[in-house]
Amino acid sequence: MQTSFTAEQLRQPDIAEANAELRKCVHCGFCMATCPTYLISGDELEAPRGRIYLAKVLLEEEKDAPRPEVLAHLDHCLTCLSCTTTCPSGVGYDKLIAIIRRRTANAPTRPAAKRLARRLLIHTVPEPARLRPLARLGRFIAPLAKPLLNRRREWRPLAAMLDMAGGARPQRPLFGDYPPLAEGPGEGRRAALLTGCAQGVFGRAISEATLHLLRMAGFHVVIPRQAGCCGAMEEHLGEHARAVRRAAANVRAWVEASAELVVIDASGCAGTVKEYAALLKDDPAMARNAVRLAENAFELSELLAPLADALPWRAPRRKRLVWHAPCSLTHHLRIADQPKGLLERVGFEVLEPAEAHLCCGAGGANAVLEPEIAATLRARKLDHLHAAAADAIASANFGCMRNLASEARLPLFHYAQLLAWAAGGPDPFLTANRRMPATRDGGACSGGTCGCAT
């Protein structure tokens, strides 16, 4: 793609980086065949090639507040990165869309309700101490408020935020210091477990399952109170400075906990943590530790796959699963087959749905900010998952699971919960809807999965 930036513009680091990516694009259109928003709209401006052109014009003209219709096309991008998998020219679309988002993060041309929803997301979701009480409140007001908000299309993102409060009762995030439960290939190494933000409040059973697996593998697991959201939410919304502060806080907490490696069981968060070295490269006090920890950051299956033969699996599990591989696992980390292989290794039958590469609609904050796109893609994904005639859906990212769960007709589990069952933990099919007893730290535990006294 031909660009026409001035020499003065190219002295700006982000413009120079964007220019390099823009000039790689040869207009081949391969990206359009796998872009979910283009597949449901047929509009080229809803495809990566169209968005690349819009980005070029905005950057050349240095517009931070583009026309609402242009901003909408850019905001609709799910950042699923399917286009980067299919692009033969190696265009760094993820880098380009990140630059655009940073420049338009506070654009006044966005609808007022969407600007409000973005502010609420940034100030609540990454903060479990705020998210828990607001979620409890949301459970009570949602039945009354949602019908009113849904009457006007522009206010539907706020209705979608209330949907986040539905379902599971908010819980206290898991934290603490947990020695190994058995001798194993982990050899007592100190592994920091990232429990995240929304998952910590709504999906603590996933963290408990991961904790059980790591301890059974011989790792000493630390979950510092000071470590929290990975920063993906803020980065997705263009709030780069906030994401950098999140990364620094986590690195500082893991260093203070003497962590040798970091384990992440949400594939979206794993992709962000692996980029901490780049996020913190300009912070001399943090850069060296950020590089070390980013190089030793593992999505759970990356850590378990080489150790699988040494772990104490029980009798094979006779269940048919349909595997939903999140985009972050497929197109960002590119390890979608590893969790599937682990599930098959312990005895599950794992089925692949049609259009396995296509996004479910969650896409960072998309499920809230673009609820109609999310609903269309969710329905399309669930049609394929249900067609597999399985006993349950297995996935690897809490955001995707939260999005799918609202309409799924099958039980929906993180693969860590199923592997923990095969490693001596509770049967997730039995405990999915059971009220969880209190633990000694005041949180909740799914039948002792985390090894605490229940």
TAFEN-V298856 format. One record per run of one state. SS is the DSSP state (h for helix, s for strand, l for the rest). FROM is the first residue (numbers start at 0). TO is the last residue. Records with the same first field share a line. If there is no record, write none. Layout:
SS->FROM-TO ; FROM-TO
//
This chain:
l->0-5 ; 10-11 ; 22-28 ; 34-34 ; 41-42 ; 46-46 ; 61-66 ; 75-80 ; 86-91 ; 104-110 ; 124-126 ; 149-151 ; 163-174 ; 178-188 ; 194-196 ; 202-202 ; 216-218 ; 223-230 ; 236-238 ; 256-259 ; 264-265 ; 273-274 ; 279-282 ; 295-295 ; 305-306 ; 310-318 ; 323-325 ; 332-334 ; 345-347 ; 352-364 ; 369-369 ; 387-390 ; 395-396 ; 405-409 ; 422-426 ; 431-435 ; 438-442 ; 445-453
h->6-9 ; 12-21 ; 29-33 ; 35-40 ; 43-45 ; 47-60 ; 67-74 ; 81-85 ; 92-103 ; 111-123 ; 127-148 ; 152-162 ; 197-201 ; 203-215 ; 231-235 ; 239-255 ; 266-272 ; 275-278 ; 283-294 ; 299-304 ; 307-309 ; 326-331 ; 335-344 ; 365-368 ; 370-386 ; 397-404 ; 414-421 ; 427-430
s->175-177 ; 189-193 ; 219-222 ; 260-263 ; 296-298 ; 319-322 ; 348-351 ; 391-394 ; 410-413 ; 436-437 ; 443-444
//
